[in-house]
């Protein structure tokens, strides 16, 4: 989800004059790096490795990306709404994933990502009210 989020936010940042897109895209880059470190640590292959921006190996994720990208291309307000949806989905996914984690480093990473998603949702919501 971090890669999908980054691709959307960077694309919208290039299209619309709202610093929130660029700031949160940069944060998503850091999140993706942290997740990749954990994948390496646990010997899990990275499904995003070698994939171009905007390309997801998971068909459902690709469909979500395509839908939200099309939505966000309509207007800045639509892009902010799409990004809010990404963060709501990410929050739900992270909350569900947290229930099955036992390793302390994974629990901490999940908690950090969850807190970041909640902050991002708040930021996108504030910008949508401007």
Contact map, one row per residue, 1 for C-alpha under 8 A:
1111100000000000000000000000000000000000000000000000000000001000000000000000000000000000010000000000000000000000000000000000000000
1111110000000000000000000001101100000000000000000000000000000000000000000000000000000000000000000000000000000000000000000000000000
1111111000000000000000000001100100000000000000010000100000000000000000000000000000000000000000000000000000000000000000000000000000
1111111100000000000000000000000000000000000000000000010100001000100000000000000000000000000000000000000000000000000000000000000000
1111111110000000000000001001000000000000000000000000000000000000000000000000000000100100000000000000000000000000000000000000000000
0111111111000000000000011101100000000000000000000000000000000000000000000000000000000000000000000000000000000000000000000000000000
0011111111100000000000001000000000000000000000000000110000000000000000000000000000000000000000000000000000000000000000000000000000
0001111111110000000000000000000000000000000000000000010000000000100110000000000000100000000000000000000000000000000000000000000000
0000111111111000000011011000000000000000000000000000000000000000000000000000000000100000000000000000000000000000000000000000000000
0000011111111100000011001000000000000000000000000000000000000000000000000000000000000000000000000000000000000000000000000000000000
0000001111111110000000000000000000000000000000000000000000000000000000000000000000000000000000000000000000000000000000000000000000
0000000111111111000010000000000000000000000000000000000000000000000000011001001000000000000000000000000000000000000000000000000000
0000000011111111111111000000000000000000000000000000000000000000000000000000000000000000000000000000000000000000000000000000000000
0000000001111111100000000000000000000000000000000000000000000000000000000000000000000000000000000000000000000000000000000000000000
0000000000111111100000000000000000000000000000000000000000000000000000000000000000000000000000000000000000000000000000000000000000
0000000000011111110000000000000000000000000000000000000000000000000000000001000000000000000000000000000000000000000000000000000000
0000000000001111111000000000000000000000000000000000000000000000000000000000000000000000000000000000000000000000000000000000000000
0000000000001001111111000000000000000000000000000000000000000000000000000000000000000000000000000000000000000000000000000000001000
0000000000001000111111100000000000000000000000000000000000000000000000000000000000000000000000000000000000000000000000000000000000
0000000000001000011111110000000000000000000000000000000000000000000000000000000000000000000000000000000000000000000000000011001000
0000000011011000011111111000000000000000000000000000000000000000000000000000000000000000000000000000000000000000000000000000000000
0000000011001000011111111100000000000000000000000000000000000000000000000000000000000000000000000000000000000000000000000000000000
0000000000000000001111111110000000000000000000000000000000000000000000000000000000000000000000000000000000000000000000000000000000
0000010010000000000111111111000000000000000000000000000000000000000000000000000000000000000000000000000000000000000000010000000000
0000111011000000000011111111100000000000000000000000000000000000000000000000000000000000000000000000000000000000000000000000000000
0000010000000000000001111111110000000000000000000000000000000000000000000000000000000000000000000000000000000000000000000000000000
0000000000000000000000111111111000000000000000000000000000000000000000000000000000000000000000000000000000000000000000000000000000
0110110000000000000000011111111100000000000000000000000000000000000000000000000000000000000000000000000000000000000000000000000000
0110010000000000000000001111111110000000000000000000000000000000000000000000000000000000000000000000000000000000000000000000000000
0000000000000000000000000111111111000000000000000000000000000000000000000000000000000000000000000000000000000000000000000000000000
0100000000000000000000000011111111100000000000000000000000000000000000000000000000000000000000000000000000000000100000000000000000
0110000000000000000000000001111111110000000000000000000000000000000000000000000000000000000000000000000000000000000000000000000000
0000000000000000000000000000111111111000000000000000000000000000000000000000000000000000000000000000000000000000000000000000000000
0000000000000000000000000000011111111100000000000000000000000000000000000000000000000000000000000000000000001000000000000000000000
0000000000000000000000000000001111111110000000000000000000000000000000000000000000000000000000000000000000001000000000000000000000
0000000000000000000000000000000111111111000001000000000000000000000000000000000000000000000000000000000000000000000000000000000000
0000000000000000000000000000000011111111100000000000000000000000000000000000000000000000000000000000000000000000000000000000000000
0000000000000000000000000000000001111111110000000000000000000000000000000000000000000000000000000000000001000000000000000000000000
0000000000000000000000000000000000111111111111000000000000000000000000000000000000000000000000000000000000000000000000000000000000
0000000000000000000000000000000000011111111110000000000000000000000000000000000000000000000000000000000000000000000000000000000000
0000000000000000000000000000000000001111111100000000000000000000000000000000000000000000000000000000000000000000000000000000000000
0000000000000000000000000000000000000111111100000000000000000000000000000000000000000000000000000000000000000000000000000000000000
0000000000000000000000000000000000000011111110000000000000000000000000000000000000000000000000000000000000000000000000000000000000
0000000000000000000000000000000000000011111111000000000000000000000000000000000000000000000000000000000000000000000000000000000000
0000000000000000000000000000000000000011001111100000000000000000000000000000000000000000000000000000000000000000000000000000000000
0000000000000000000000000000000000010010000111111000000000000000000000000000000000000000000000000000000000000000000000000000000000
0000000000000000000000000000000000000000000011111000000010000000000000000000000000000000000000000000000000000000000000000000000000
0010000000000000000000000000000000000000000001111110000110000000000000000000000000000000000000000000000000000000000000000000000000
0000000000000000000000000000000000000000000001111110000000000000000000000000000000000000000000000000000000000000000000000000000000
0000000000000000000000000000000000000000000000011111000000000000000000000000000000000000000000000000000000000000000000000000000000
0000000000000000000000000000000000000000000000011111101110000000000000000000000000000000000000000000000000000000000000000000000000
0000000000000000000000000000000000000000000000000111111000000000000000000000000000000000000000000000000000000000000000000000000000
0010001000000000000000000000000000000000000000000011111000000000000000000000000000000000000000000000000000000000000000000000000000
0001001100000000000000000000000000000000000000000001111100000100100000000000000000000000000000000000000000000000000000000000000000
0000000000000000000000000000000000000000000000000011111110000100000000000000000000000000000000000000000000000000000000000000000000
0001000000000000000000000000000000000000000000010010011111101100000000000000000000000000000000000000000000000000000000000000000000
0000000000000000000000000000000000000000000000110010001111101100000000000000000000000000000000000000000000000000000000000000000000
0000000000000000000000000000000000000000000000000000000111111100000000000000000000000000000000000000000000000000000000000000000000
0000000000000000000000000000000000000000000000000000000111111110000000000000000000000000000000000000000000000000000000000000000000
0000000000000000000000000000000000000000000000000000000001111111000000000000000000000000000000000000000000000000000000000000000000
1001000000000000000000000000000000000000000000000000000111111111100000000000000000000000000000000000000000000000000000000000000000
0000000000000000000000000000000000000000000000000000011111111111110000000000000000000000000000000000000000000000000000000000000000
0000000000000000000000000000000000000000000000000000000000111111111000000000000000000000000000000000000000000000000000000000000000
0000000000000000000000000000000000000000000000000000000000011111111100000000000000000000000000000000000000000000000000000000000000
0001000100000000000000000000000000000000000000000000010000001111111110000000000000000000000000000000000000000000000000000000000000
0000000000000000000000000000000000000000000000000000000000000111111111000000000000000000000000000000000000000000000000000000000000
0000000000000000000000000000000000000000000000000000000000000011111111100000000000000000000000000000000000000000000000000000000000
0000000100000000000000000000000000000000000000000000000000000001111111110000001001100000000000000000000000000000000000000000000000
0000000100000000000000000000000000000000000000000000000000000000111111111000001001000000000000000000000000000000000000000000000000
0000000000000000000000000000000000000000000000000000000000000000011111111100000000000000000000000000000000000000000000000000000000
0000000000000000000000000000000000000000000000000000000000000000001111111100011001000000000000000000000000000000000000000000000000
0000000000010000000000000000000000000000000000000000000000000000000111111111111111000000000000000000000000000000000000000000000000
0000000000010000000000000000000000000000000000000000000000000000000011111111011000000000000000000000000000000000000000000000000000
0000000000000000000000000000000000000000000000000000000000000000000001111111011000000000000000000000000000000000000000000000000000
0000000000000000000000000000000000000000000000000000000000000000000000011111111000000000000000000000000000000000000000000000000000
0000000000010001000000000000000000000000000000000000000000000000000000011111111100000000000000000000000000000000000000000000000000
0000000000000000000000000000000000000000000000000000000000000000000000010011111110000000000000000000000000000000000000000000000100
0000000000000000000000000000000000000000000000000000000000000000000000111111111111000000000000000000000000000000000000000000000000
0000000000010000000000000000000000000000000000000000000000000000000110111111111111100000000000000000000000000000000000000000000000
0000000000000000000000000000000000000000000000000000000000000000000000010001111111110000000000000000000000000000000000000001101100
0000000000000000000000000000000000000000000000000000000000000000000000010000111111111000000000000000000000000000000000000001100100
0000000000000000000000000000000000000000000000000000000000000000000110110000011111111100000000000000000000000000000000000000000000
0000100110000000000000000000000000000000000000000000000000000000000100000000001111111110000000000000000000000000000000001001000000
0000000000000000000000000000000000000000000000000000000000000000000000000000000111111111000000000000000000000000000000011001100000
0000000000000000000000000000000000000000000000000000000000000000000000000000000011111111100000000000000000000000000000000000000000
0000100000000000000000000000000000000000000000000000000000000000000000000000000001111111110000000000000000000000000000000000000000
0000000000000000000000000000000000000000000000000000000000000000000000000000000000111111111000000000000000000000000011011000000000
0000000000000000000000000000000000000000000000000000000000000000000000000000000000011111111100000000000000000000000011001000000000
0000000000000000000000000000000000000000000000000000000000000000000000000000000000001111111110000000000000000000000000000000000000
1000000000000000000000000000000000000000000000000000000000000000000000000000000000000111111111000000000000000000010010000000000000
0000000000000000000000000000000000000000000000000000000000000000000000000000000000000011111111100000000000000000010011000000000000
0000000000000000000000000000000000000000000000000000000000000000000000000000000000000001111111110000000000000000000000000000000000
0000000000000000000000000000000000000000000000000000000000000000000000000000000000000000111111111000000000000000000000000000000000
0000000000000000000000000000000000000000000000000000000000000000000000000000000000000000011111111100000000000100110000000000000000
0000000000000000000000000000000000000000000000000000000000000000000000000000000000000000001111111110000000000000010000000000000000
0000000000000000000000000000000000000000000000000000000000000000000000000000000000000000000111111111000000000000000000000000000000
0000000000000000000000000000000000000000000000000000000000000000000000000000000000000000000011111111100000000100000000000000000000
0000000000000000000000000000000000000000000000000000000000000000000000000000000000000000000001111111100000100110000000000000000000
0000000000000000000000000000000000000000000000000000000000000000000000000000000000000000000000111111100000000000000000000000000000
0000000000000000000000000000000000000000000000000000000000000000000000000000000000000000000000011111110000000000000000000000000000
0000000000000000000000000000000000000000000000000000000000000000000000000000000000000000000000001111111001100000000000000000000000
0000000000000000000000000000000000000000000000000000000000000000000000000000000000000000000000000001111101100000000000000000000000
0000000000000000000000000000000000000000000000000000000000000000000000000000000000000000000000000000111111100000000000000000000000
0000000000000000000000000000000000000000000000000000000000000000000000000000000000000000000000000000011111110000000000000000000000
0000000000000000000000000000000000000000000000000000000000000000000000000000000000000000000000000000001111111000000000000000000000
0000000000000000000000000000000000000100000000000000000000000000000000000000000000000000000000000000111111111100000000000000000000
0000000000000000000000000000000000000000000000000000000000000000000000000000000000000000000000000100111111111110000000000000000000
0000000000000000000000000000000000000000000000000000000000000000000000000000000000000000000000000000000111111111000000000000000000
0000000000000000000000000000000001100000000000000000000000000000000000000000000000000000000000000000000011111111100000000000000000
0000000000000000000000000000000000000000000000000000000000000000000000000000000000000000000001001100000001111111110000000000000000
0000000000000000000000000000000000000000000000000000000000000000000000000000000000000000000000000100000000111111111000000000000000
0000000000000000000000000000000000000000000000000000000000000000000000000000000000000000000000000000000000011111111100000000000000
0000000000000000000000000000001000000000000000000000000000000000000000000000000000000000000001000000000000001111111110000000000000
0000000000000000000000000000000000000000000000000000000000000000000000000000000000000000011001100000000000000111111111000000000000
0000000000000000000000000000000000000000000000000000000000000000000000000000000000000000000000000000000000000011111111100000000000
0000000000000000000000000000000000000000000000000000000000000000000000000000000000000000000000000000000000000001111111110000000000
0000000000000000000000000000000000000000000000000000000000000000000000000000000000000011011000000000000000000000111111111000000000
0000000000000000000000000000000000000000000000000000000000000000000000000000000000000011001000000000000000000000011111111100000000
0000000000000000000000000000000000000000000000000000000000000000000000000000000000000000000000000000000000000000001111111110000000
0000000000000000000000010000000000000000000000000000000000000000000000000000000000010010000000000000000000000000000111111111000000
0000000000000000000000000000000000000000000000000000000000000000000000000000000000110011000000000000000000000000000011111111100000
0000000000000000000000000000000000000000000000000000000000000000000000000000000000000000000000000000000000000000000001111111110000
0000000000000000000100000000000000000000000000000000000000000000000000000000000000000000000000000000000000000000000000111111111000
0000000000000000000100000000000000000000000000000000000000000000000000000000000110110000000000000000000000000000000000011111111100
0000000000000000000000000000000000000000000000000000000000000000000000000000000110010000000000000000000000000000000000001111111110
0000000000000000000000000000000000000000000000000000000000000000000000000000000000000000000000000000000000000000000000000111111111
0000000000000000010100000000000000000000000000000000000000000000000000000000000100000000000000000000000000000000000000000011111111
0000000000000000000000000000000000000000000000000000000000000000000000000000100110000000000000000000000000000000000000000001111111
0000000000000000000000000000000000000000000000000000000000000000000000000000000000000000000000000000000000000000000000000000111111
0000000000000000000000000000000000000000000000000000000000000000000000000000000000000000000000000000000000000000000000000000011111
